[in-house]
Amino acid sequence: MEENTNPVNNTFKSVNNPNNFNNKKNKKNSSSFTRSVAIPLLSGVLGATLTIGTCFGVSRN
């Protein structure tokens, strides 16, 4: 195979994406708190309640 002897410009340029979801300007603190704290907490409480209720409900025939 032949090697390419032509000089190549290997510079990379960043491109701004207006639809970038990781942009910190578009974040809302209330939705971030709801997603990261409230929903997992409520899901855990609901799951524990259902698990304990099922254990006591099944054992009482």
N, C-alpha and C positions, 0 to 999 in steps of 0.2 A: 504494500500500500504506500501511497505517496503521502508525505506529510504536507500540510498546508503551510506555506511559507509567507502567506499574506498576513500583515499585522491585523489583529482583531482588537477592537475596542471593547473591553469587558467591564464596562461600568454599568451599574444598576441604579435605576431611579425609582423612588417610591411613588406610588400612585395614590391619590386621595380618592377614597370611595365614599360618596355621600350616604350610602346605605349601610355603613359600617355599624354593626350593633354593639361593638365594644367601645364606642365613642363615649367618653365620660360625660359629655354635655347632655346626652339624651337620657341619663339615668335618673330615676326618681327614688328618693330614699324610702318612701312609704311602701312602694311595691317591692323593693329589695328586702325590707324588714318582713313583709308579709310572706314572701317566698322563702326566706332563709330561716325564719323563726316560728311564725304563727302556724303555718301549714304543717310542718313536721311535728310540732308540739301537739296540735289537735289530732293529727293522724296517730301519733303514739298513744294518746289518751284513749281514743276510740278503739284502737287495736287491743290495748290492754283490757279495756272494759269488755269487749266482745270475747276475748280469750278467757278471762276469769268467769264471765257469765256462762260461757259454754261449758267450762269445767264443772261448775256447780250445778248447772242445769242437767248435764248428762249423768252425773253421779246420783241424782235423786230420781230413781225410777219409780 
